[in-house]
Amino acid sequence: MAVPKRKTSRSRTRSRRAQWKTTAPALVPVDAGGRTVQVPPRLARAVREGRVDVP
């Protein structure tokens, strides 16, 4: 396992962590139960087959 040669400063660590950002998932329209709902692509098939309840 890699071991750092020296301690990383607090400001360097925090500025690196501050760059992390999340993105909203892309949504696709799916017909389920007589209505169209927006769900992430990875859930589209499960919603169409009725395995996932959508509010």
PDB file of N, H, CA, C and O in Angstrom:
ATOM      1  N   MET A   1       0.835  -1.183   0.000  1.00  0.00           N
ATOM      2  CA  MET A   1       0.000   0.000   0.000  1.00  0.00           C
ATOM      3  C   MET A   1       0.880   1.246   0.000  1.00  0.00           C
ATOM      4  O   MET A   1       1.911   1.286   0.670  1.00  0.00           O
ATOM      5  N   ALA A   2       0.467   2.258  -0.753  1.00  0.00           N
ATOM      6  H   ALA A   2      -0.371   2.225  -1.298  1.00  0.00           H
ATOM      7  CA  ALA A   2       1.248   3.481  -0.848  1.00  0.00           C
ATOM      8  C   ALA A   2       1.143   4.289   0.447  1.00  0.00           C
ATOM      9  O   ALA A   2       0.072   4.418   1.041  1.00  0.00           O
ATOM     10  N   VAL A   3       2.295   4.828   0.863  1.00  0.00           N
ATOM     11  H   VAL A   3       3.165   4.723   0.381  1.00  0.00           H
ATOM     12  CA  VAL A   3       2.347   5.634   2.071  1.00  0.00           C
ATOM     13  C   VAL A   3       2.885   7.007   1.690  1.00  0.00           C
ATOM     14  O   VAL A   3       3.916   7.096   1.024  1.00  0.00           O
ATOM     15  N   PRO A   4       2.196   8.098   2.106  1.00  0.00           N
ATOM     16  CA  PRO A   4       2.696   9.430   1.748  1.00  0.00           C
ATOM     17  C   PRO A   4       4.031   9.737   2.424  1.00  0.00           C
ATOM     18  O   PRO A   4       4.264   9.320   3.559  1.00  0.00           O
ATOM     19  N   LYS A   5       4.907  10.466   1.728  1.00  0.00           N
ATOM     20  H   LYS A   5       4.718  10.805   0.806  1.00  0.00           H
ATOM     21  CA  LYS A   5       6.215  10.797   2.285  1.00  0.00           C
ATOM     22  C   LYS A   5       6.137  11.905   3.319  1.00  0.00           C
ATOM     23  O   LYS A   5       6.976  11.983   4.217  1.00  0.00           O
ATOM     24  N   ARG A   6       5.125  12.769   3.194  1.00  0.00           N
ATOM     25  H   ARG A   6       4.444  12.706   2.465  1.00  0.00           H
ATOM     26  CA  ARG A   6       4.985  13.846   4.177  1.00  0.00           C
ATOM     27  C   ARG A   6       3.523  14.184   4.380  1.00  0.00           C
ATOM     28  O   ARG A   6       2.663  13.808   3.584  1.00  0.00           O
ATOM     29  N   LYS A   7       3.260  14.896   5.452  1.00  0.00           N
ATOM     30  H   LYS A   7       3.959  15.202   6.099  1.00  0.00           H
ATOM     31  CA  LYS A   7       1.887  15.254   5.816  1.00  0.00           C
ATOM     32  C   LYS A   7       1.331  16.284   4.832  1.00  0.00           C
ATOM     33  O   LYS A   7       2.025  17.223   4.444  1.00  0.00           O
ATOM     34  N   THR A   8       0.080  16.097   4.439  1.00  0.00           N
ATOM     35  H   THR A   8      -0.484  15.334   4.754  1.00  0.00           H
ATOM     36  CA  THR A   8      -0.603  17.061   3.580  1.00  0.00           C
ATOM     37  C   THR A   8      -1.191  18.159   4.452  1.00  0.00           C
ATOM     38  O   THR A   8      -1.844  17.881   5.458  1.00  0.00           O
ATOM     39  N   SER A   9      -0.960  19.390   4.068  1.00  0.00           N
ATOM     40  H   SER A   9      -0.430  19.616   3.251  1.00  0.00           H
ATOM     41  CA  SER A   9      -1.443  20.502   4.886  1.00  0.00           C
ATOM     42  C   SER A   9      -2.966  20.546   4.919  1.00  0.00           C
ATOM     43  O   SER A   9      -3.635  20.032   4.022  1.00  0.00           O
ATOM     44  N   ARG A  10      -3.491  21.157   5.945  1.00  0.00           N
ATOM     45  H   ARG A  10      -2.948  21.575   6.673  1.00  0.00           H
ATOM     46  CA  ARG A  10      -4.944  21.240   6.126  1.00  0.00           C
ATOM     47  C   ARG A  10      -5.594  22.028   4.997  1.00  0.00           C
ATOM     48  O   ARG A  10      -6.649  21.637   4.498  1.00  0.00           O
ATOM     49  N   SER A  11      -4.976  23.134   4.588  1.00  0.00           N
ATOM     50  H   SER A  11      -4.119  23.452   4.993  1.00  0.00           H
ATOM     51  CA  SER A  11      -5.575  23.955   3.526  1.00  0.00           C
ATOM     52  C   SER A  11      -5.548  23.222   2.185  1.00  0.00           C
ATOM     53  O   SER A  11      -6.476  23.354   1.387  1.00  0.00           O
ATOM     54  N   ARG A  12      -4.494  22.454   1.937  1.00  0.00           N
ATOM     55  H   ARG A  12      -3.741  22.347   2.586  1.00  0.00           H
ATOM     56  CA  ARG A  12      -4.412  21.699   0.678  1.00  0.00           C
ATOM     57  C   ARG A  12      -5.474  20.605   0.631  1.00  0.00           C
ATOM     58  O   ARG A  12      -6.101  20.382  -0.405  1.00  0.00           O
ATOM     59  N   THR A  13      -5.667  19.938   1.739  1.00  0.00           N
ATOM     60  H   THR A  13      -5.157  20.119   2.580  1.00  0.00           H
ATOM     61  CA  THR A  13      -6.673  18.881   1.805  1.00  0.00           C
ATOM     62  C   THR A  13      -8.075  19.452   1.622  1.00  0.00           C
ATOM     63  O   THR A  13      -8.878  18.909   0.862  1.00  0.00           O
ATOM     64  N   ARG A  14      -8.359  20.522   2.304  1.00  0.00           N
ATOM     65  H   ARG A  14      -7.707  20.963   2.921  1.00  0.00           H
ATOM     66  CA  ARG A  14      -9.704  21.107   2.236  1.00  0.00           C
ATOM     67  C   ARG A  14      -9.997  21.714   0.876  1.00  0.00           C
ATOM     68  O   ARG A  14     -11.132  21.639   0.405  1.00  0.00           O
ATOM     69  N   SER A  15      -9.001  22.315   0.232  1.00  0.00           N
ATOM     70  H   SER A  15      -8.079  22.377   0.615  1.00  0.00           H
ATOM     71  CA  SER A  15      -9.252  22.895  -1.088  1.00  0.00           C
ATOM     72  C   SER A  15      -9.477  21.790  -2.116  1.00  0.00           C
ATOM     73  O   SER A  15     -10.254  21.973  -3.053  1.00  0.00           O
ATOM     74  N   ARG A  16      -8.817  20.655  -1.958  1.00  0.00           N
ATOM     75  H   ARG A  16      -8.186  20.506  -1.197  1.00  0.00           H
ATOM     76  CA  ARG A  16      -9.029  19.532  -2.865  1.00  0.00           C
ATOM     77  C   ARG A  16     -10.434  18.978  -2.691  1.00  0.00           C
ATOM     78  O   ARG A  16     -11.110  18.679  -3.675  1.00  0.00           O
ATOM     79  N   ARG A  17     -10.877  18.838  -1.454  1.00  0.00           N
ATOM     80  H   ARG A  17     -10.328  19.080  -0.654  1.00  0.00           H
ATOM     81  CA  ARG A  17     -12.207  18.313  -1.186  1.00  0.00           C
ATOM     82  C   ARG A  17     -13.297  19.272  -1.669  1.00  0.00           C
ATOM     83  O   ARG A  17     -14.394  18.835  -2.017  1.00  0.00           O
ATOM     84  N   ALA A  18     -13.007  20.562  -1.692  1.00  0.00           N
ATOM     85  H   ALA A  18     -12.116  20.918  -1.409  1.00  0.00           H
ATOM     86  CA  ALA A  18     -13.997  21.558  -2.101  1.00  0.00           C
ATOM     87  C   ALA A  18     -14.300  21.482  -3.589  1.00  0.00           C
ATOM     88  O   ALA A  18     -15.317  22.015  -4.035  1.00  0.00           O
ATOM     89  N   GLN A  19     -13.438  20.831  -4.372  1.00  0.00           N
ATOM     90  H   GLN A  19     -12.612  20.398  -4.010  1.00  0.00           H
ATOM     91  CA  GLN A  19     -13.645  20.732  -5.813  1.00  0.00           C
ATOM     92  C   GLN A  19     -14.673  19.673  -6.200  1.00  0.00           C
ATOM     93  O   GLN A  19     -15.159  19.666  -7.331  1.00  0.00           O
ATOM     94  N   TRP A  20     -15.007  18.778  -5.269  1.00  0.00           N
ATOM     95  H   TRP A  20     -14.611  18.784  -4.350  1.00  0.00           H
ATOM     96  CA  TRP A  20     -15.939  17.690  -5.565  1.00  0.00           C
ATOM     97  C   TRP A  20     -17.349  18.241  -5.693  1.00  0.00           C
ATOM     98  O   TRP A  20     -17.824  18.953  -4.808  1.00  0.00           O
ATOM     99  N   LYS A  21     -18.013  17.916  -6.783  1.00  0.00           N
ATOM    100  H   LYS A  21     -17.626  17.338  -7.501  1.00  0.00           H
ATOM    101  CA  LYS A  21     -19.381  18.380  -6.988  1.00  0.00           C
ATOM    102  C   LYS A  21     -20.219  17.226  -7.506  1.00  0.00           C
ATOM    103  O   LYS A  21     -19.721  16.347  -8.210  1.00  0.00           O
ATOM    104  N   THR A  22     -21.478  17.237  -7.157  1.00  0.00           N
ATOM    105  H   THR A  22     -21.883  17.951  -6.586  1.00  0.00           H
ATOM    106  CA  THR A  22     -22.390  16.209  -7.643  1.00  0.00           C
ATOM    107  C   THR A  22     -23.191  16.755  -8.816  1.00  0.00           C
ATOM    108  O   THR A  22     -23.355  17.965  -8.965  1.00  0.00           O
ATOM    109  N   THR A  23     -23.683  15.852  -9.635  1.00  0.00           N
ATOM    110  H   THR A  23     -23.550  14.869  -9.514  1.00  0.00           H
ATOM    111  CA  THR A  23     -24.511  16.256 -10.763  1.00  0.00           C
ATOM    112  C   THR A  23     -25.856  15.544 -10.661  1.00  0.00           C
ATOM    113  O   THR A  23     -25.932  14.408 -10.192  1.00  0.00           O
ATOM    114  N   ALA A  24     -26.890  16.204 -11.094  1.00  0.00           N
ATOM    115  H   ALA A  24     -26.828  17.126 -11.475  1.00  0.00           H
ATOM    116  CA  ALA A  24     -28.218  15.596 -11.076  1.00  0.00           C
ATOM    117  C   ALA A  24     -28.280  14.498 -12.131  1.00  0.00           C
ATOM    118  O   ALA A  24     -27.738  14.664 -13.223  1.00  0.00           O
ATOM    119  N   PRO A  25     -28.936  13.375 -11.820  1.00  0.00           N
ATOM    120  CA  PRO A  25     -29.010  12.301 -12.813  1.00  0.00           C
ATOM    121  C   PRO A  25     -29.883  12.716 -13.994  1.00  0.00           C
ATOM    122  O   PRO A  25     -30.868  13.436 -13.835  1.00  0.00           O
ATOM    123  N   ALA A  26     -29.504  12.249 -15.171  1.00  0.00           N
ATOM    124  H   ALA A  26     -28.703  11.664 -15.300  1.00  0.00           H
ATOM    125  CA  ALA A  26     -30.320  12.499 -16.354  1.00  0.00           C
ATOM    126  C   ALA A  26     -31.596  11.679 -16.223  1.00  0.00           C
ATOM    127  O   ALA A  26     -31.539  10.511 -15.837  1.00  0.00           O
ATOM    128  N   LEU A  27     -32.734  12.262 -16.534  1.00  0.00           N
ATOM    129  H   LEU A  27     -32.780  13.211 -16.848  1.00  0.00           H
ATOM    130  CA  LEU A  27     -34.006  11.572 -16.401  1.00  0.00           C
ATOM    131  C   LEU A  27     -34.584  11.269 -17.776  1.00  0.00           C
ATOM    132  O   LEU A  27     -34.450  12.059 -18.710  1.00  0.00           O
ATOM    133  N   VAL A  28     -35.225  10.117 -17.882  1.00  0.00           N
ATOM    134  H   VAL A  28     -35.334   9.475 -17.123  1.00  0.00           H
ATOM    135  CA  VAL A  28     -35.877   9.731 -19.132  1.00  0.00           C
ATOM    136  C   VAL A  28     -37.358   9.499 -18.867  1.00  0.00           C
ATOM    137  O   VAL A  28     -37.721   8.987 -17.808  1.00  0.00           O
ATOM    138  N   PRO A  29     -38.220   9.867 -19.812  1.00  0.00           N
ATOM    139  CA  PRO A  29     -39.651   9.635 -19.621  1.00  0.00           C
ATOM    140  C   PRO A  29     -39.997   8.161 -19.811  1.00  0.00           C
ATOM    141  O   PRO A  29     -39.531   7.526 -20.757  1.00  0.00           O
ATOM    142  N   VAL A  30     -40.820   7.616 -18.903  1.00  0.00           N
ATOM    143  H   VAL A  30     -41.198   8.132 -18.134  1.00  0.00           H
ATOM    144  CA  VAL A  30     -41.238   6.216 -18.971  1.00  0.00           C
ATOM    145  C   VAL A  30     -42.742   6.154 -18.732  1.00  0.00           C
ATOM    146  O   VAL A  30     -43.252   6.789 -17.808  1.00  0.00           O
ATOM    147  N   ASP A  31     -43.456   5.389 -19.563  1.00  0.00           N
ATOM    148  H   ASP A  31     -43.042   4.873 -20.313  1.00  0.00           H
ATOM    149  CA  ASP A  31     -44.885   5.182 -19.351  1.00  0.00           C
ATOM    150  C   ASP A  31     -45.065   4.044 -18.352  1.00  0.00           C
ATOM    151  O   ASP A  31     -44.635   2.916 -18.591  1.00  0.00           O
ATOM    152  N   ALA A  32     -45.710   4.361 -17.231  1.00  0.00           N
ATOM    153  H   ALA A  32     -46.060   5.277 -17.038  1.00  0.00           H
ATOM    154  CA  ALA A  32     -45.925   3.346 -16.203  1.00  0.00           C
ATOM    155  C   ALA A  32     -47.286   3.567 -15.561  1.00  0.00           C
ATOM    156  O   ALA A  32     -47.564   4.644 -15.034  1.00  0.00           O
ATOM    157  N   GLY A  33     -48.122   2.559 -15.607  1.00  0.00           N
ATOM    158  H   GLY A  33     -47.896   1.683 -16.035  1.00  0.00           H
ATOM    159  CA  GLY A  33     -49.435   2.656 -14.964  1.00  0.00           C
ATOM    160  C   GLY A  33     -50.337   3.711 -15.572  1.00  0.00           C
ATOM    161  O   GLY A  33     -51.122   4.333 -14.856  1.00  0.00           O
ATOM    162  N   GLY A  34     -50.244   3.925 -16.868  1.00  0.00           N
ATOM    163  H   GLY A  34     -49.606   3.420 -17.449  1.00  0.00           H
ATOM    164  CA  GLY A  34     -51.106   4.893 -17.526  1.00  0.00           C
ATOM    165  C   GLY A  34     -50.657   6.334 -17.395  1.00  0.00           C
ATOM    166  O   GLY A  34     -51.410   7.240 -17.750  1.00  0.00           O
ATOM    167  N   ARG A  35     -49.470   6.571 -16.905  1.00  0.00           N
ATOM    168  H   ARG A  35     -48.858   5.835 -16.616  1.00  0.00           H
ATOM    169  CA  ARG A  35     -48.974   7.946 -16.816  1.00  0.00           C
ATOM    170  C   ARG A  35     -47.488   7.955 -17.148  1.00  0.00           C
ATOM    171  O   ARG A  35     -46.824   6.920 -17.094  1.00  0.00           O
ATOM    172  N   THR A  36     -46.980   9.116 -17.486  1.00  0.00           N
ATOM    173  H   THR A  36     -47.520   9.957 -17.530  1.00  0.00           H
ATOM    174  CA  THR A  36     -45.572   9.263 -17.838  1.00  0.00           C
ATOM    175  C   THR A  36     -44.828   9.831 -16.640  1.00  0.00           C
ATOM    176  O   THR A  36     -45.224  10.846 -16.068  1.00  0.00           O
ATOM    177  N   VAL A  37     -43.745   9.160 -16.273  1.00  0.00           N
ATOM    178  H   VAL A  37     -43.423   8.335 -16.738  1.00  0.00           H
ATOM    179  CA  VAL A  37     -42.919   9.614 -15.150  1.00  0.00           C
ATOM    180  C   VAL A  37     -41.475   9.749 -15.616  1.00  0.00           C
ATOM    181  O   VAL A  37     -41.050   9.087 -16.562  1.00  0.00           O
ATOM    182  N   GLN A  38     -40.728  10.617 -14.937  1.00  0.00           N
ATOM    183  H   GLN A  38     -41.073  11.155 -14.168  1.00  0.00           H
ATOM    184  CA  GLN A  38     -39.310  10.821 -15.231  1.00  0.00           C
ATOM    185  C   GLN A  38     -38.489  10.020 -14.223  1.00  0.00           C
ATOM    186  O   GLN A  38     -38.614  10.222 -13.015  1.00  0.00           O
ATOM    187  N   VAL A  39     -37.654   9.115 -14.719  1.00  0.00           N
ATOM    188  H   VAL A  39     -37.552   8.951 -15.700  1.00  0.00           H
ATOM    189  CA  VAL A  39     -36.809   8.297 -13.845  1.00  0.00           C
ATOM    190  C   VAL A  39     -35.399   8.222 -14.442  1.00  0.00           C
ATOM    191  O   VAL A  39     -35.221   8.457 -15.637  1.00  0.00           O
ATOM    192  N   PRO A  40     -34.395   7.894 -13.612  1.00  0.00           N
ATOM    193  CA  PRO A  40     -33.048   7.688 -14.150  1.00  0.00           C
ATOM    194  C   PRO A  40     -33.035   6.499 -15.112  1.00  0.00           C
ATOM    195  O   PRO A  40     -33.820   5.567 -14.936  1.00  0.00           O
ATOM    196  N   PRO A  41     -32.176   6.510 -16.111  1.00  0.00           N
ATOM    197  CA  PRO A  41     -32.153   5.434 -17.099  1.00  0.00           C
ATOM    198  C   PRO A  41     -31.952   4.047 -16.496  1.00  0.00           C
ATOM    199  O   PRO A  41     -32.489   3.069 -17.018  1.00  0.00           O
ATOM    200  N   ARG A  42     -31.195   3.942 -15.416  1.00  0.00           N
ATOM    201  H   ARG A  42     -30.759   4.736 -14.992  1.00  0.00           H
ATOM    202  CA  ARG A  42     -30.944   2.627 -14.832  1.00  0.00           C
ATOM    203  C   ARG A  42     -32.180   2.029 -14.185  1.00  0.00           C
ATOM    204  O   ARG A  42     -32.219   0.825 -13.932  1.00  0.00           O
ATOM    205  N   LEU A  43     -33.208   2.857 -13.906  1.00  0.00           N
ATOM    206  H   LEU A  43     -33.177   3.835 -14.111  1.00  0.00           H
ATOM    207  CA  LEU A  43     -34.441   2.355 -13.303  1.00  0.00           C
ATOM    208  C   LEU A  43     -35.579   2.228 -14.303  1.00  0.00           C
ATOM    209  O   LEU A  43     -36.652   1.737 -13.954  1.00  0.00           O
ATOM    210  N   ALA A  44     -35.366   2.660 -15.535  1.00  0.00           N
ATOM    211  H   ALA A  44     -34.494   3.059 -15.819  1.00  0.00           H
ATOM    212  CA  ALA A  44     -36.451   2.695 -16.520  1.00  0.00           C
ATOM    213  C   ALA A  44     -37.075   1.325 -16.746  1.00  0.00           C
ATOM    214  O   ALA A  44     -38.299   1.198 -16.750  1.00  0.00           O
ATOM    215  N   ARG A  45     -36.265   0.316 -16.930  1.00  0.00           N
ATOM    216  H   ARG A  45     -35.270   0.419 -16.927  1.00  0.00           H
ATOM    217  CA  ARG A  45     -36.792  -1.024 -17.197  1.00  0.00           C
ATOM    218  C   ARG A  45     -37.578  -1.555 -16.000  1.00  0.00           C
ATOM    219  O   ARG A  45     -38.642  -2.149 -16.177  1.00  0.00           O
ATOM    220  N   ALA A  46     -37.079  -1.354 -14.812  1.00  0.00           N
ATOM    221  H   ALA A  46     -36.214  -0.873 -14.669  1.00  0.00           H
ATOM    222  CA  ALA A  46     -37.756  -1.839 -13.603  1.00  0.00           C
ATOM    223  C   ALA A  46     -39.103  -1.138 -13.422  1.00  0.00           C
ATOM    224  O   ALA A  46     -40.066  -1.768 -12.986  1.00  0.00           O
ATOM    225  N   VAL A  47     -39.184   0.136 -13.744  1.00  0.00           N
ATOM    226  H   VAL A  47     -38.401   0.648 -14.098  1.00  0.00           H
ATOM    227  CA  VAL A  47     -40.450   0.871 -13.624  1.00  0.00           C
ATOM    228  C   VAL A  47     -41.448   0.358 -14.662  1.00  0.00           C
ATOM    229  O   VAL A  47     -42.624   0.168 -14.351  1.00  0.00           O
ATOM    230  N   ARG A  48     -40.982   0.133 -15.897  1.00  0.00           N
ATOM    231  H   ARG A  48     -40.026   0.287 -16.150  1.00  0.00           H
ATOM    232  CA  ARG A  48     -41.863  -0.375 -16.940  1.00  0.00           C
ATOM    233  C   ARG A  48     -42.430  -1.745 -16.569  1.00  0.00           C
ATOM    234  O   ARG A  48     -43.595  -2.028 -16.850  1.00  0.00           O
ATOM    235  N   GLU A  49     -41.627  -2.585 -15.947  1.00  0.00           N
ATOM    236  H   GLU A  49     -40.681  -2.354 -15.719  1.00  0.00           H
ATOM    237  CA  GLU A  49     -42.066  -3.926 -15.575  1.00  0.00           C
ATOM    238  C   GLU A  49     -42.847  -3.961 -14.274  1.00  0.00           C
ATOM    239  O   GLU A  49     -43.365  -5.009 -13.889  1.00  0.00           O
ATOM    240  N   GLY A  50     -42.937  -2.815 -13.588  1.00  0.00           N
ATOM    241  H   GLY A  50     -42.516  -1.964 -13.901  1.00  0.00           H
ATOM    242  CA  GLY A  50     -43.713  -2.736 -12.362  1.00  0.00           C
ATOM    243  C   GLY A  50     -42.996  -3.228 -11.129  1.00  0.00           C
ATOM    244  O   GLY A  50     -43.630  -3.452 -10.098  1.00  0.00           O
ATOM    245  N   ARG A  51     -41.689  -3.404 -11.206  1.00  0.00           N
ATOM    246  H   ARG A  51     -41.174  -3.222 -12.043  1.00  0.00           H
ATOM    247  CA  ARG A  51     -40.927  -3.880 -10.046  1.00  0.00           C
ATOM    248  C   ARG A  51     -40.579  -2.770  -9.078  1.00  0.00           C
ATOM    249  O   ARG A  51     -40.205  -3.040  -7.937  1.00  0.00           O
ATOM    250  N   VAL A  52     -40.698  -1.501  -9.524  1.00  0.00           N
ATOM    251  H   VAL A  52     -41.002  -1.282 -10.452  1.00  0.00           H
ATOM    252  CA  VAL A  52     -40.400  -0.344  -8.686  1.00  0.00           C
ATOM    253  C   VAL A  52     -41.625   0.540  -8.653  1.00  0.00           C
ATOM    254  O   VAL A  52     -42.170   0.887  -9.700  1.00  0.00           O
ATOM    255  N   ASP A  53     -42.068   0.910  -7.453  1.00  0.00           N
ATOM    256  H   ASP A  53     -41.625   0.627  -6.602  1.00  0.00           H
ATOM    257  CA  ASP A  53     -43.198   1.822  -7.326  1.00  0.00           C
ATOM    258  C   ASP A  53     -42.721   3.258  -7.492  1.00  0.00           C
ATOM    259  O   ASP A  53     -41.709   3.658  -6.917  1.00  0.00           O
ATOM    260  N   VAL A  54     -43.454   4.021  -8.276  1.00  0.00           N
ATOM    261  H   VAL A  54     -44.276   3.697  -8.743  1.00  0.00           H
ATOM    262  CA  VAL A  54     -43.113   5.422  -8.514  1.00  0.00           C
ATOM    263  C   VAL A  54     -44.220   6.279  -7.918  1.00  0.00           C
ATOM    264  O   VAL A  54     -45.399   6.045  -8.184  1.00  0.00           O
ATOM    265  N   PRO A  55     -43.848   7.273  -7.110  1.00  0.00           N
ATOM    266  CA  PRO A  55     -44.887   8.128  -6.492  1.00  0.00           C
ATOM    267  C   PRO A  55     -45.643   8.949  -7.503  1.00  0.00           C
ATOM    268  O   PRO A  55     -46.540   9.709  -7.135  1.00  0.00           O
TER     269      PRO A  55
END
